[in-house]
Amino acid sequence: MATYLGDRFAESWWQPQLELSLLGVLSEVGFYTAWFAQHADNVADHERECAALEWWSKQARRGVEWLAS
């Protein structure tokens, strides 16, 4: 993105947009990720989905920080 926009790219604008967007996406996909983690057919799938849920949770916390400030 920064390469494409050059001087027009402002990380101070982009970062909040990204983190708030990921918070919104979690509200759409979080249930499914959690469900698949809980109902995985094998250990590998369970671990993969738990790792994904952990990643999404971290992103959500970053988005919430923008709402709290």
PDB file of N, H, CA, C and O in Angstrom:
ATOM      1  N   MET A   1       0.816  -1.174   0.000  1.00  0.00           N
ATOM      2  CA  MET A   1       0.000   0.000   0.000  1.00  0.00           C
ATOM      3  C   MET A   1       0.873   1.254   0.000  1.00  0.00           C
ATOM      4  O   MET A   1       0.639   2.184  -0.772  1.00  0.00           O
ATOM      5  N   ALA A   2       1.867   1.270   0.863  1.00  0.00           N
ATOM      6  H   ALA A   2       2.057   0.515   1.490  1.00  0.00           H
ATOM      7  CA  ALA A   2       2.752   2.431   0.948  1.00  0.00           C
ATOM      8  C   ALA A   2       3.495   2.649  -0.364  1.00  0.00           C
ATOM      9  O   ALA A   2       3.689   3.789  -0.788  1.00  0.00           O
ATOM     10  N   THR A   3       3.910   1.560  -1.008  1.00  0.00           N
ATOM     11  H   THR A   3       3.753   0.635  -0.664  1.00  0.00           H
ATOM     12  CA  THR A   3       4.608   1.676  -2.285  1.00  0.00           C
ATOM     13  C   THR A   3       3.685   2.248  -3.350  1.00  0.00           C
ATOM     14  O   THR A   3       4.097   3.097  -4.140  1.00  0.00           O
ATOM     15  N   TYR A   4       2.459   1.794  -3.373  1.00  0.00           N
ATOM     16  H   TYR A   4       2.125   1.104  -2.731  1.00  0.00           H
ATOM     17  CA  TYR A   4       1.491   2.244  -4.364  1.00  0.00           C
ATOM     18  C   TYR A   4       1.125   3.722  -4.167  1.00  0.00           C
ATOM     19  O   TYR A   4       1.051   4.472  -5.140  1.00  0.00           O
ATOM     20  N   LEU A   5       0.898   4.138  -2.934  1.00  0.00           N
ATOM     21  H   LEU A   5       0.957   3.528  -2.144  1.00  0.00           H
ATOM     22  CA  LEU A   5       0.465   5.505  -2.658  1.00  0.00           C
ATOM     23  C   LEU A   5       1.608   6.503  -2.549  1.00  0.00           C
ATOM     24  O   LEU A   5       1.405   7.704  -2.728  1.00  0.00           O
ATOM     25  N   GLY A   6       2.807   6.013  -2.257  1.00  0.00           N
ATOM     26  H   GLY A   6       2.972   5.038  -2.111  1.00  0.00           H
ATOM     27  CA  GLY A   6       3.958   6.915  -2.151  1.00  0.00           C
ATOM     28  C   GLY A   6       3.780   7.920  -1.031  1.00  0.00           C
ATOM     29  O   GLY A   6       3.473   7.552   0.103  1.00  0.00           O
ATOM     30  N   ASP A   7       3.975   9.201  -1.355  1.00  0.00           N
ATOM     31  H   ASP A   7       4.225   9.500  -2.277  1.00  0.00           H
ATOM     32  CA  ASP A   7       3.890  10.270  -0.358  1.00  0.00           C
ATOM     33  C   ASP A   7       2.492  10.446   0.212  1.00  0.00           C
ATOM     34  O   ASP A   7       2.330  11.046   1.275  1.00  0.00           O
ATOM     35  N   ARG A   8       1.485   9.935  -0.472  1.00  0.00           N
ATOM     36  H   ARG A   8       1.616   9.447  -1.336  1.00  0.00           H
ATOM     37  CA  ARG A   8       0.106  10.079   0.003  1.00  0.00           C
ATOM     38  C   ARG A   8      -0.230   9.099   1.130  1.00  0.00           C
ATOM     39  O   ARG A   8      -1.257   9.245   1.793  1.00  0.00           O
ATOM     40  N   PHE A   9       0.628   8.106   1.348  1.00  0.00           N
ATOM     41  H   PHE A   9       1.462   7.987   0.810  1.00  0.00           H
ATOM     42  CA  PHE A   9       0.382   7.119   2.395  1.00  0.00           C
ATOM     43  C   PHE A   9       0.695   7.721   3.756  1.00  0.00           C
ATOM     44  O   PHE A   9       1.790   8.239   3.977  1.00  0.00           O
ATOM     45  N   ALA A  10      -0.256   7.653   4.653  1.00  0.00           N
ATOM     46  H   ALA A  10      -1.146   7.232   4.473  1.00  0.00           H
ATOM     47  CA  ALA A  10      -0.046   8.138   6.019  1.00  0.00           C
ATOM     48  C   ALA A  10      -0.377   6.998   6.987  1.00  0.00           C
ATOM     49  O   ALA A  10      -1.542   6.642   7.167  1.00  0.00           O
ATOM     50  N   GLU A  11       0.647   6.441   7.598  1.00  0.00           N
ATOM     51  H   GLU A  11       1.593   6.730   7.453  1.00  0.00           H
ATOM     52  CA  GLU A  11       0.421   5.324   8.512  1.00  0.00           C
ATOM     53  C   GLU A  11      -0.457   5.741   9.690  1.00  0.00           C
ATOM     54  O   GLU A  11      -1.198   4.919  10.228  1.00  0.00           O
ATOM     55  N   SER A  12      -0.384   6.991  10.089  1.00  0.00           N
ATOM     56  H   SER A  12       0.218   7.659   9.651  1.00  0.00           H
ATOM     57  CA  SER A  12      -1.213   7.464  11.207  1.00  0.00           C
ATOM     58  C   SER A  12      -2.698   7.402  10.862  1.00  0.00           C
ATOM     59  O   SER A  12      -3.538   7.338  11.760  1.00  0.00           O
ATOM     60  N   TRP A  13      -3.028   7.419   9.585  1.00  0.00           N
ATOM     61  H   TRP A  13      -2.346   7.470   8.856  1.00  0.00           H
ATOM     62  CA  TRP A  13      -4.415   7.260   9.162  1.00  0.00           C
ATOM     63  C   TRP A  13      -4.718   5.787   8.890  1.00  0.00           C
ATOM     64  O   TRP A  13      -5.790   5.288   9.233  1.00  0.00           O
ATOM     65  N   TRP A  14      -3.764   5.106   8.271  1.00  0.00           N
ATOM     66  H   TRP A  14      -2.894   5.511   7.991  1.00  0.00           H
ATOM     67  CA  TRP A  14      -3.984   3.727   7.830  1.00  0.00           C
ATOM     68  C   TRP A  14      -4.115   2.748   8.993  1.00  0.00           C
ATOM     69  O   TRP A  14      -5.001   1.893   8.975  1.00  0.00           O
ATOM     70  N   GLN A  15      -3.270   2.852   9.982  1.00  0.00           N
ATOM     71  H   GLN A  15      -2.550   3.547   9.997  1.00  0.00           H
ATOM     72  CA  GLN A  15      -3.247   1.871  11.075  1.00  0.00           C
ATOM     73  C   GLN A  15      -4.585   1.793  11.818  1.00  0.00           C
ATOM     74  O   GLN A  15      -5.082   0.688  12.036  1.00  0.00           O
ATOM     75  N   PRO A  16      -5.184   2.915  12.216  1.00  0.00           N
ATOM     76  CA  PRO A  16      -6.492   2.811  12.882  1.00  0.00           C
ATOM     77  C   PRO A  16      -7.561   2.187  11.979  1.00  0.00           C
ATOM     78  O   PRO A  16      -8.403   1.420  12.446  1.00  0.00           O
ATOM     79  N   GLN A  17      -7.523   2.520  10.690  1.00  0.00           N
ATOM     80  H   GLN A  17      -6.839   3.143  10.311  1.00  0.00           H
ATOM     81  CA  GLN A  17      -8.505   1.955   9.758  1.00  0.00           C
ATOM     82  C   GLN A  17      -8.364   0.443   9.672  1.00  0.00           C
ATOM     83  O   GLN A  17      -9.354  -0.288   9.678  1.00  0.00           O
ATOM     84  N   LEU A  18      -7.123  -0.012   9.591  1.00  0.00           N
ATOM     85  H   LEU A  18      -6.319   0.582   9.586  1.00  0.00           H
ATOM     86  CA  LEU A  18      -6.858  -1.448   9.513  1.00  0.00           C
ATOM     87  C   LEU A  18      -7.318  -2.160  10.780  1.00  0.00           C
ATOM     88  O   LEU A  18      -8.015  -3.173  10.709  1.00  0.00           O
ATOM     89  N   GLU A  19      -6.929  -1.633  11.933  1.00  0.00           N
ATOM     90  H   GLU A  19      -6.363  -0.811  11.990  1.00  0.00           H
ATOM     91  CA  GLU A  19      -7.238  -2.309  13.187  1.00  0.00           C
ATOM     92  C   GLU A  19      -8.738  -2.293  13.486  1.00  0.00           C
ATOM     93  O   GLU A  19      -9.267  -3.274  14.008  1.00  0.00           O
ATOM     94  N   LEU A  20      -9.425  -1.209  13.168  1.00  0.00           N
ATOM     95  H   LEU A  20      -8.995  -0.412  12.744  1.00  0.00           H
ATOM     96  CA  LEU A  20     -10.879  -1.171  13.358  1.00  0.00           C
ATOM     97  C   LEU A  20     -11.586  -2.100  12.371  1.00  0.00           C
ATOM     98  O   LEU A  20     -12.592  -2.722  12.711  1.00  0.00           O
ATOM     99  N   SER A  21     -11.064  -2.192  11.165  1.00  0.00           N
ATOM    100  H   SER A  21     -10.246  -1.687  10.888  1.00  0.00           H
ATOM    101  CA  SER A  21     -11.651  -3.104  10.172  1.00  0.00           C
ATOM    102  C   SER A  21     -11.517  -4.556  10.613  1.00  0.00           C
ATOM    103  O   SER A  21     -12.456  -5.339  10.470  1.00  0.00           O
ATOM    104  N   LEU A  22     -10.357  -4.916  11.147  1.00  0.00           N
ATOM    105  H   LEU A  22      -9.595  -4.280  11.262  1.00  0.00           H
ATOM    106  CA  LEU A  22     -10.160  -6.286  11.617  1.00  0.00           C
ATOM    107  C   LEU A  22     -11.076  -6.601  12.792  1.00  0.00           C
ATOM    108  O   LEU A  22     -11.551  -7.729  12.923  1.00  0.00           O
ATOM    109  N   LEU A  23     -11.327  -5.617  13.646  1.00  0.00           N
ATOM    110  H   LEU A  23     -10.942  -4.700  13.540  1.00  0.00           H
ATOM    111  CA  LEU A  23     -12.286  -5.807  14.727  1.00  0.00           C
ATOM    112  C   LEU A  23     -13.666  -6.121  14.156  1.00  0.00           C
ATOM    113  O   LEU A  23     -14.359  -7.013  14.647  1.00  0.00           O
ATOM    114  N   GLY A  24     -14.059  -5.388  13.121  1.00  0.00           N
ATOM    115  H   GLY A  24     -13.496  -4.663  12.723  1.00  0.00           H
ATOM    116  CA  GLY A  24     -15.343  -5.641  12.475  1.00  0.00           C
ATOM    117  C   GLY A  24     -15.418  -7.011  11.831  1.00  0.00           C
ATOM    118  O   GLY A  24     -16.444  -7.686  11.922  1.00  0.00           O
ATOM    119  N   VAL A  25     -14.346  -7.423  11.186  1.00  0.00           N
ATOM    120  H   VAL A  25     -13.514  -6.874  11.113  1.00  0.00           H
ATOM    121  CA  VAL A  25     -14.332  -8.734  10.539  1.00  0.00           C
ATOM    122  C   VAL A  25     -14.437  -9.840  11.580  1.00  0.00           C
ATOM    123  O   VAL A  25     -15.092 -10.856  11.346  1.00  0.00           O
ATOM    124  N   LEU A  26     -13.796  -9.648  12.726  1.00  0.00           N
ATOM    125  H   LEU A  26     -13.264  -8.823  12.917  1.00  0.00           H
ATOM    126  CA  LEU A  26     -13.898 -10.665  13.785  1.00  0.00           C
ATOM    127  C   LEU A  26     -15.348 -10.883  14.187  1.00  0.00           C
ATOM    128  O   LEU A  26     -15.746 -12.009  14.487  1.00  0.00           O
ATOM    129  N   SER A  27     -16.134  -9.826  14.195  1.00  0.00           N
ATOM    130  H   SER A  27     -15.811  -8.911  13.951  1.00  0.00           H
ATOM    131  CA  SER A  27     -17.540  -9.988  14.568  1.00  0.00           C
ATOM    132  C   SER A  27     -18.288 -10.864  13.562  1.00  0.00           C
ATOM    133  O   SER A  27     -19.329 -11.437  13.882  1.00  0.00           O
ATOM    134  N   GLU A  28     -17.751 -10.964  12.352  1.00  0.00           N
ATOM    135  H   GLU A  28     -16.905 -10.498  12.092  1.00  0.00           H
ATOM    136  CA  GLU A  28     -18.369 -11.807  11.325  1.00  0.00           C
ATOM    137  C   GLU A  28     -17.817 -13.236  11.310  1.00  0.00           C
ATOM    138  O   GLU A  28     -18.567 -14.190  11.104  1.00  0.00           O
ATOM    139  N   VAL A  29     -16.521 -13.381  11.526  1.00  0.00           N
ATOM    140  H   VAL A  29     -15.911 -12.606  11.693  1.00  0.00           H
ATOM    141  CA  VAL A  29     -15.901 -14.704  11.377  1.00  0.00           C
ATOM    142  C   VAL A  29     -15.508 -15.359  12.702  1.00  0.00           C
ATOM    143  O   VAL A  29     -15.182 -16.545  12.728  1.00  0.00           O
ATOM    144  N   GLY A  30     -15.534 -14.607  13.789  1.00  0.00           N
ATOM    145  H   GLY A  30     -15.798 -13.643  13.768  1.00  0.00           H
ATOM    146  CA  GLY A  30     -15.089 -15.139  15.073  1.00  0.00           C
ATOM    147  C   GLY A  30     -15.869 -16.358  15.528  1.00  0.00           C
ATOM    148  O   GLY A  30     -15.293 -17.319  16.037  1.00  0.00           O
ATOM    149  N   PHE A  31     -17.172 -16.315  15.343  1.00  0.00           N
ATOM    150  H   PHE A  31     -17.640 -15.534  14.930  1.00  0.00           H
ATOM    151  CA  PHE A  31     -18.009 -17.449  15.745  1.00  0.00           C
ATOM    152  C   PHE A  31     -17.582 -18.724  15.020  1.00  0.00           C
ATOM    153  O   PHE A  31     -17.435 -19.779  15.636  1.00  0.00           O
ATOM    154  N   TYR A  32     -17.387 -18.615  13.716  1.00  0.00           N
ATOM    155  H   TYR A  32     -17.506 -17.758  13.216  1.00  0.00           H
ATOM    156  CA  TYR A  32     -17.031 -19.790  12.925  1.00  0.00           C
ATOM    157  C   TYR A  32     -15.659 -20.329  13.318  1.00  0.00           C
ATOM    158  O   TYR A  32     -15.462 -21.539  13.430  1.00  0.00           O
ATOM    159  N   THR A  33     -14.727 -19.424  13.522  1.00  0.00           N
ATOM    160  H   THR A  33     -14.887 -18.441  13.432  1.00  0.00           H
ATOM    161  CA  THR A  33     -13.387 -19.856  13.923  1.00  0.00           C
ATOM    162  C   THR A  33     -13.446 -20.580  15.265  1.00  0.00           C
ATOM    163  O   THR A  33     -12.831 -21.633  15.434  1.00  0.00           O
ATOM    164  N   ALA A  34     -14.178 -20.023  16.204  1.00  0.00           N
ATOM    165  H   ALA A  34     -14.678 -19.168  16.066  1.00  0.00           H
ATOM    166  CA  ALA A  34     -14.312 -20.660  17.525  1.00  0.00           C
ATOM    167  C   ALA A  34     -15.037 -21.999  17.413  1.00  0.00           C
ATOM    168  O   ALA A  34     -14.652 -22.972  18.061  1.00  0.00           O
ATOM    169  N   TRP A  35     -16.077 -22.048  16.597  1.00  0.00           N
ATOM    170  H   TRP A  35     -16.390 -21.258  16.070  1.00  0.00           H
ATOM    171  CA  TRP A  35     -16.836 -23.300  16.441  1.00  0.00           C
ATOM    172  C   TRP A  35     -15.953 -24.393  15.851  1.00  0.00           C
ATOM    173  O   TRP A  35     -15.949 -25.524  16.335  1.00  0.00           O
ATOM    174  N   PHE A  36     -15.202 -24.051  14.800  1.00  0.00           N
ATOM    175  H   PHE A  36     -15.205 -23.132  14.407  1.00  0.00           H
ATOM    176  CA  PHE A  36     -14.330 -25.052  14.182  1.00  0.00           C
ATOM    177  C   PHE A  36     -13.211 -25.470  15.124  1.00  0.00           C
ATOM    178  O   PHE A  36     -12.779 -26.622  15.089  1.00  0.00           O
ATOM    179  N   ALA A  37     -12.736 -24.565  15.959  1.00  0.00           N
ATOM    180  H   ALA A  37     -13.087 -23.629  15.987  1.00  0.00           H
ATOM    181  CA  ALA A  37     -11.710 -24.942  16.937  1.00  0.00           C
ATOM    182  C   ALA A  37     -12.279 -25.945  17.929  1.00  0.00           C
ATOM    183  O   ALA A  37     -11.611 -26.913  18.293  1.00  0.00           O
ATOM    184  N   GLN A  38     -13.492 -25.717  18.360  1.00  0.00           N
ATOM    185  H   GLN A  38     -14.034 -24.931  18.064  1.00  0.00           H
ATOM    186  CA  GLN A  38     -14.131 -26.593  19.352  1.00  0.00           C
ATOM    187  C   GLN A  38     -14.537 -27.947  18.761  1.00  0.00           C
ATOM    188  O   GLN A  38     -14.501 -28.961  19.457  1.00  0.00           O
ATOM    189  N   HIS A  39     -14.919 -27.968  17.498  1.00  0.00           N
ATOM    190  H   HIS A  39     -14.949 -27.144  16.932  1.00  0.00           H
ATOM    191  CA  HIS A  39     -15.450 -29.183  16.876  1.00  0.00           C
ATOM    192  C   HIS A  39     -14.512 -29.793  15.834  1.00  0.00           C
ATOM    193  O   HIS A  39     -14.960 -30.511  14.940  1.00  0.00           O
ATOM    194  N   ALA A  40     -13.234 -29.514  15.944  1.00  0.00           N
ATOM    195  H   ALA A  40     -12.870 -28.931  16.670  1.00  0.00           H
ATOM    196  CA  ALA A  40     -12.270 -30.052  14.982  1.00  0.00           C
ATOM    197  C   ALA A  40     -12.236 -31.574  15.040  1.00  0.00           C
ATOM    198  O   ALA A  40     -12.411 -32.176  16.100  1.00  0.00           O
ATOM    199  N   ASP A  41     -12.008 -32.177  13.888  1.00  0.00           N
ATOM    200  H   ASP A  41     -11.865 -31.688  13.027  1.00  0.00           H
ATOM    201  CA  ASP A  41     -11.962 -33.636  13.796  1.00  0.00           C
ATOM    202  C   ASP A  41     -10.627 -34.219  14.245  1.00  0.00           C
ATOM    203  O   ASP A  41     -10.535 -35.404  14.566  1.00  0.00           O
ATOM    204  N   ASN A  42      -9.593 -33.381  14.264  1.00  0.00           N
ATOM    205  H   ASN A  42      -9.668 -32.418  14.003  1.00  0.00           H
ATOM    206  CA  ASN A  42      -8.281 -33.886  14.666  1.00  0.00           C
ATOM    207  C   ASN A  42      -7.498 -32.781  15.365  1.00  0.00           C
ATOM    208  O   ASN A  42      -7.899 -31.617  15.361  1.00  0.00           O
ATOM    209  N   VAL A  43      -6.395 -33.161  15.956  1.00  0.00           N
ATOM    210  H   VAL A  43      -6.070 -34.106  15.959  1.00  0.00           H
ATOM    211  CA  VAL A  43      -5.587 -32.237  16.757  1.00  0.00           C
ATOM    212  C   VAL A  43      -5.009 -31.122  15.888  1.00  0.00           C
ATOM    213  O   VAL A  43      -4.981 -29.967  16.313  1.00  0.00           O
ATOM    214  N   ALA A  44      -4.553 -31.446  14.691  1.00  0.00           N
ATOM    215  H   ALA A  44      -4.577 -32.384  14.346  1.00  0.00           H
ATOM    216  CA  ALA A  44      -3.946 -30.436  13.821  1.00  0.00           C
ATOM    217  C   ALA A  44      -4.943 -29.331  13.470  1.00  0.00           C
ATOM    218  O   ALA A  44      -4.605 -28.148  13.505  1.00  0.00           O
ATOM    219  N   ASP A  45      -6.171 -29.724  13.132  1.00  0.00           N
ATOM    220  H   ASP A  45      -6.445 -30.685  13.104  1.00  0.00           H
ATOM    221  CA  ASP A  45      -7.199 -28.734  12.807  1.00  0.00           C
ATOM    222  C   ASP A  45      -7.551 -27.901  14.034  1.00  0.00           C
ATOM    223  O   ASP A  45      -7.736 -26.688  13.939  1.00  0.00           O
ATOM    224  N   HIS A  46      -7.642 -28.557  15.181  1.00  0.00           N
ATOM    225  H   HIS A  46      -7.492 -29.543  15.258  1.00  0.00           H
ATOM    226  CA  HIS A  46      -7.940 -27.842  16.425  1.00  0.00           C
ATOM    227  C   HIS A  46      -6.862 -26.799  16.728  1.00  0.00           C
ATOM    228  O   HIS A  46      -7.173 -25.655  17.059  1.00  0.00           O
ATOM    229  N   GLU A  47      -5.604 -27.199  16.612  1.00  0.00           N
ATOM    230  H   GLU A  47      -5.351 -28.128  16.343  1.00  0.00           H
ATOM    231  CA  GLU A  47      -4.501 -26.283  16.892  1.00  0.00           C
ATOM    232  C   GLU A  47      -4.474 -25.125  15.894  1.00  0.00           C
ATOM    233  O   GLU A  47      -4.223 -23.984  16.282  1.00  0.00           O
ATOM    234  N   ARG A  48      -4.727 -25.403  14.628  1.00  0.00           N
ATOM    235  H   ARG A  48      -4.931 -26.330  14.313  1.00  0.00           H
ATOM    236  CA  ARG A  48      -4.750 -24.360  13.607  1.00  0.00           C
ATOM    237  C   ARG A  48      -5.842 -23.348  13.895  1.00  0.00           C
ATOM    238  O   ARG A  48      -5.604 -22.143  13.825  1.00  0.00           O
ATOM    239  N   GLU A  49      -7.040 -23.824  14.217  1.00  0.00           N
ATOM    240  H   GLU A  49      -7.234 -24.804  14.274  1.00  0.00           H
ATOM    241  CA  GLU A  49      -8.156 -22.926  14.493  1.00  0.00           C
ATOM    242  C   GLU A  49      -7.946 -22.152  15.789  1.00  0.00           C
ATOM    243  O   GLU A  49      -8.328 -20.985  15.876  1.00  0.00           O
ATOM    244  N   CYS A  50      -7.353 -22.773  16.782  1.00  0.00           N
ATOM    245  H   CYS A  50      -7.042 -23.721  16.711  1.00  0.00           H
ATOM    246  CA  CYS A  50      -7.048 -22.059  18.036  1.00  0.00           C
ATOM    247  C   CYS A  50      -6.025 -20.957  17.778  1.00  0.00           C
ATOM    248  O   CYS A  50      -6.140 -19.861  18.326  1.00  0.00           O
ATOM    249  N   ALA A  51      -5.030 -21.244  16.951  1.00  0.00           N
ATOM    250  H   ALA A  51      -4.936 -22.135  16.507  1.00  0.00           H
ATOM    251  CA  ALA A  51      -4.035 -20.229  16.606  1.00  0.00           C
ATOM    252  C   ALA A  51      -4.686 -19.079  15.840  1.00  0.00           C
ATOM    253  O   ALA A  51      -4.364 -17.914  16.073  1.00  0.00           O
ATOM    254  N   ALA A  52      -5.596 -19.404  14.935  1.00  0.00           N
ATOM    255  H   ALA A  52      -5.858 -20.350  14.746  1.00  0.00           H
ATOM    256  CA  ALA A  52      -6.310 -18.361  14.196  1.00  0.00           C
ATOM    257  C   ALA A  52      -7.150 -17.517  15.146  1.00  0.00           C
ATOM    258  O   ALA A  52      -7.185 -16.292  15.026  1.00  0.00           O
ATOM    259  N   LEU A  53      -7.813 -18.154  16.072  1.00  0.00           N
ATOM    260  H   LEU A  53      -7.784 -19.149  16.170  1.00  0.00           H
ATOM    261  CA  LEU A  53      -8.639 -17.428  17.036  1.00  0.00           C
ATOM    262  C   LEU A  53      -7.777 -16.529  17.919  1.00  0.00           C
ATOM    263  O   LEU A  53      -8.178 -15.414  18.254  1.00  0.00           O
ATOM    264  N   GLU A  54      -6.620 -17.005  18.288  1.00  0.00           N
ATOM    265  H   GLU A  54      -6.295 -17.910  18.016  1.00  0.00           H
ATOM    266  CA  GLU A  54      -5.696 -16.189  19.078  1.00  0.00           C
ATOM    267  C   GLU A  54      -5.258 -14.955  18.276  1.00  0.00           C
ATOM    268  O   GLU A  54      -5.204 -13.850  18.817  1.00  0.00           O
ATOM    269  N   TRP A  55      -4.946 -15.141  16.993  1.00  0.00           N
ATOM    270  H   TRP A  55      -4.990 -16.038  16.553  1.00  0.00           H
ATOM    271  CA  TRP A  55      -4.548 -14.027  16.132  1.00  0.00           C
ATOM    272  C   TRP A  55      -5.677 -13.006  16.018  1.00  0.00           C
ATOM    273  O   TRP A  55      -5.452 -11.806  16.170  1.00  0.00           O
ATOM    274  N   TRP A  56      -6.896 -13.489  15.748  1.00  0.00           N
ATOM    275  H   TRP A  56      -7.079 -14.465  15.625  1.00  0.00           H
ATOM    276  CA  TRP A  56      -8.041 -12.595  15.618  1.00  0.00           C
ATOM    277  C   TRP A  56      -8.312 -11.848  16.923  1.00  0.00           C
ATOM    278  O   TRP A  56      -8.663 -10.668  16.906  1.00  0.00           O
ATOM    279  N   SER A  57      -8.151 -12.529  18.039  1.00  0.00           N
ATOM    280  H   SER A  57      -7.865 -13.487  18.052  1.00  0.00           H
ATOM    281  CA  SER A  57      -8.367 -11.887  19.337  1.00  0.00           C
ATOM    282  C   SER A  57      -7.373 -10.756  19.566  1.00  0.00           C
ATOM    283  O   SER A  57      -7.729  -9.697  20.083  1.00  0.00           O
ATOM    284  N   LYS A  58      -6.137 -10.988  19.180  1.00  0.00           N
ATOM    285  H   LYS A  58      -5.847 -11.848  18.760  1.00  0.00           H
ATOM    286  CA  LYS A  58      -5.112  -9.950  19.307  1.00  0.00           C
ATOM    287  C   LYS A  58      -5.473  -8.741  18.453  1.00  0.00           C
ATOM    288  O   LYS A  58      -5.346  -7.601  18.899  1.00  0.00           O
ATOM    289  N   GLN A  59      -5.923  -8.989  17.227  1.00  0.00           N
ATOM    290  H   GLN A  59      -6.026  -9.916  16.865  1.00  0.00           H
ATOM    291  CA  GLN A  59      -6.312  -7.887  16.344  1.00  0.00           C
ATOM    292  C   GLN A  59      -7.514  -7.130  16.913  1.00  0.00           C
ATOM    293  O   GLN A  59      -7.583  -5.904  16.826  1.00  0.00           O
ATOM    294  N   ALA A  60      -8.447  -7.863  17.486  1.00  0.00           N
ATOM    295  H   ALA A  60      -8.391  -8.859  17.556  1.00  0.00           H
ATOM    296  CA  ALA A  60      -9.644  -7.234  18.067  1.00  0.00           C
ATOM    297  C   ALA A  60      -9.265  -6.316  19.220  1.00  0.00           C
ATOM    298  O   ALA A  60      -9.808  -5.219  19.350  1.00  0.00           O
ATOM    299  N   ARG A  61      -8.341  -6.761  20.050  1.00  0.00           N
ATOM    300  H   ARG A  61      -7.900  -7.652  19.945  1.00  0.00           H
ATOM    301  CA  ARG A  61      -7.904  -5.916  21.172  1.00  0.00           C
ATOM    302  C   ARG A  61      -7.290  -4.621  20.668  1.00  0.00           C
ATOM    303  O   ARG A  61      -7.487  -3.569  21.276  1.00  0.00           O
ATOM    304  N   ARG A  62      -6.552  -4.679  19.571  1.00  0.00           N
ATOM    305  H   ARG A  62      -6.392  -5.534  19.077  1.00  0.00           H
ATOM    306  CA  ARG A  62      -5.978  -3.460  18.995  1.00  0.00           C
ATOM    307  C   ARG A  62      -7.081  -2.525  18.503  1.00  0.00           C
ATOM    308  O   ARG A  62      -6.996  -1.311  18.684  1.00  0.00           O
ATOM    309  N   GLY A  63      -8.103  -3.084  17.887  1.00  0.00           N
ATOM    310  H   GLY A  63      -8.172  -4.071  17.739  1.00  0.00           H
ATOM    311  CA  GLY A  63      -9.211  -2.268  17.429  1.00  0.00           C
ATOM    312  C   GLY A  63      -9.972  -1.636  18.577  1.00  0.00           C
ATOM    313  O   GLY A  63     -10.378  -0.477  18.495  1.00  0.00           O
ATOM    314  N   VAL A  64     -10.168  -2.390  19.645  1.00  0.00           N
ATOM    315  H   VAL A  64      -9.838  -3.331  19.712  1.00  0.00           H
ATOM    316  CA  VAL A  64     -10.878  -1.871  20.815  1.00  0.00           C
ATOM    317  C   VAL A  64     -10.114  -0.713  21.441  1.00  0.00           C
ATOM    318  O   VAL A  64     -10.721   0.218  21.970  1.00  0.00           O
ATOM    319  N   GLU A  65      -8.798  -0.766  21.386  1.00  0.00           N
ATOM    320  H   GLU A  65      -8.304  -1.522  20.957  1.00  0.00           H
ATOM    321  CA  GLU A  65      -7.997   0.328  21.948  1.00  0.00           C
ATOM    322  C   GLU A  65      -8.318   1.649  21.252  1.00  0.00           C
ATOM    323  O   GLU A  65      -8.332   2.695  21.900  1.00  0.00           O
ATOM    324  N   TRP A  66      -8.580   1.617  19.932  1.00  0.00           N
ATOM    325  H   TRP A  66      -8.569   0.767  19.406  1.00  0.00           H
ATOM    326  CA  TRP A  66      -8.950   2.847  19.219  1.00  0.00           C
ATOM    327  C   TRP A  66     -10.312   3.355  19.680  1.00  0.00           C
ATOM    328  O   TRP A  66     -10.537   4.563  19.747  1.00  0.00           O
ATOM    329  N   LEU A  67     -11.208   2.445  19.994  1.00  0.00           N
ATOM    330  H   LEU A  67     -11.026   1.463  19.940  1.00  0.00           H
ATOM    331  CA  LEU A  67     -12.536   2.864  20.444  1.00  0.00           C
ATOM    332  C   LEU A  67     -12.489   3.423  21.859  1.00  0.00           C
ATOM    333  O   LEU A  67     -13.296   4.279  22.220  1.00  0.00           O
ATOM    334  N   ALA A  68     -11.544   2.938  22.658  1.00  0.00           N
ATOM    335  H   ALA A  68     -10.889   2.243  22.365  1.00  0.00           H
ATOM    336  CA  ALA A  68     -11.451   3.362  24.048  1.00  0.00           C
ATOM    337  C   ALA A  68     -10.715   4.701  24.206  1.00  0.00           C
ATOM    338  O   ALA A  68     -10.806   5.350  25.249  1.00  0.00           O
ATOM    339  N   SER A  69      -9.988   5.101  23.162  1.00  0.00           N
ATOM    340  H   SER A  69      -9.914   4.574  22.315  1.00  0.00           H
ATOM    341  CA  SER A  69      -9.196   6.341  23.300  1.00  0.00           C
ATOM    342  C   SER A  69      -9.975   7.575  22.891  1.00  0.00           C
ATOM    343  O   SER A  69      -9.448   8.686  22.951  1.00  0.00           O
TER     344      SER A  69
END
